[in-house]
Amino acid sequence: MVANKLVLLTSALVILTLPASAIAKRQRDDDARIVGKCFTIHGRLKCYNGTPCFRIWKIGTHRQFGVLDDDNENPKFPENIARAHPTFGTEIYGDFLVCPLTTSRPGFMQMVMIKSVKHLVVKRYTDP
């Protein structure tokens, strides 16, 4: 009985001391929309006309992945992508860790959620 109360008290203290970002990350990891195992894409993130606006091109292929979130036009990006202010006229290259929101089907764009990105390179351009 005393041991059970001690376990409950310890659990409550751990939960109360977790930062809000850790709790939010945990909720995002358990997102019910994710339909498979997360994977890495070496590619380019760019904004296009159409839906979804943000897409990742897998370098060396013809494959594109649509980036979706609660707001398809302004998805929640990891902090290092958000600092780059992705918009028209910006290309972001890197190794994107993504989680699938739809199953992969030949000839169809697979929808994904970006979890993180490494080796980030930002290129800005203007139309002539």
Buried (B, 14 or more C-beta within 10 A) or exposed (E): EEEEEEEEEEEEEEEEEEEEEEEEEEEBEEEEEBEEEBEBBBBBBBBEEEEBBBBBBBEEEEBBBBBBBEEBEEBEBBEBBEEBEBEEEBBBBBEBBBBBBBEEEEEEEBBBBBBBBEEBEBEEEEEE
